[in-house]
């Protein structure tokens, strides 16, 4: 079965939203720890981060959100943030506290694969990554390899990135770990098309937009993605 990962930003309502996403068919939930200068994030994720920060979601509050989410769902939970938060909180301390709160792994969006090798985390590679960089990331990744489908920031796109097939081919040549594609995947059609190439898909901005409408809307949206993945074919 193709895996479906959904990204949500930490906030007071996130545990309930995560439960709705899992009810809709999500196999993994990424929890964004907001950062004031998120270089990889597009306007939807940036706006969600700004709202979270205005709500008081600093690192300790995010860890509490993670723990509350863990009480509600059994699927893997993976915090996603930036190196600056680790620097401020302490690398070992944040990694330890996240695991204690229920994290299954971590994603540090701007941390190169050859830095902090002691930190167990999901590695990211992009179409611009060299074959050597893909091999290194694959060797060091925790569980699965995150394929960034396009060059640029997160956000919905009109079509699946044409760079994805080539990136998948290069990653398959380097590793046998599961490959999840993310960035720019928003519709059931795009999710199904990506899943034909990869082992899983990650949906962020579109999930955040659905979450703005509440848990029921998010559950319905995630269910539409789940149906497309389970069908094994693209839908019109």
Order of alpha helices (4+ residues) and beta strands (2+ residues): beta-alpha-beta-alpha-alpha-beta-alpha-alpha-beta-beta-alpha-beta-alpha-beta-alpha-beta-alpha-alpha
